[in-house]
């Protein structure tokens, strides 16, 4: 699992990176011998263009910044590997900014299509994935999202693969944390889009089965966020809830992107909001904006704010630790976990293209992708897919805020394994 890493010296980081490349090259030689059948060589030469749809601006820009650094690193490492095995194939990333906006994401995909790019890593958000999926299906474009999790997009035999598990898994993780913390009533504050609406539906269904109460969600338009009003509405719901049960059994549950910082900042100004614990979700974990706000980090730390998010396999630490160190040094902060899934996505897309008999045929490529993913063990661990083309094996870490000298940092406070149902609090 990811832990805070010191940046160390440039020499130490480069040595770690060199050791990583050597280890990964040896590992891939084994892994890809188990993948799909080798081609006749026609597709193993030339230049592979991989479209990369990232939210470099907008409310998911923090995740986009991390992912861009990881994608560029992956392209370099893939090409080093291809050179080391004598391949004439090279990979090139073509990055497009989605602006965390569905319309912009569709336009970016159309531009990639016009440029002849058929293989795309992204988009990040489920709302953007939903907006471009029909176009990708109709035009034979393969999408590999490092971050989309909405259960509504768990569709068999479409052109969207996802290197993260769908949100039913996140719902199980947060329900386990609520149970551990003796939470009985949940007050959702929900981004009103495909992702937010889907996740709160998953969580509500699970919590209701457990006999817990989920109050009517406080929904907000992500294009017109009124944070002061949301804080006031949350306070009113909190006061209603604590008339029925102790405040220690009530939680505010924030399903947001980067706008969560504004919401937490305004909640800090409303005393009634501090009567209960606050929780977040995967799209906000490790967000850089929280660390620099004037009041939000104090409030988050005081309310023991925790965000569940997909976690790399602890057994793969030797693979992702060097990448984590490099990214932390480059960014000046801990990267979101989706930087690591982005790194794996670039590798998978490249190796499937290299090894498949007919990558120009979408159905053949999808079949080969499933085979390679089944046998691939990337820096995030096993990437085997379920019937919908989503990551099959899931575990989550719970991230919160901790002091870091005069500043703040994100820190992991717990871990949940979906396969075993085991919750460990650090």
Order of alpha helices (4+ residues) and beta strands (2+ residues): alpha-beta-alpha-beta-alpha-beta-alpha-beta-beta-alpha-beta-alpha-beta-beta-alpha-beta-alpha-beta-alpha-alpha-beta-alpha-alpha-alpha-beta-beta-beta-beta-beta
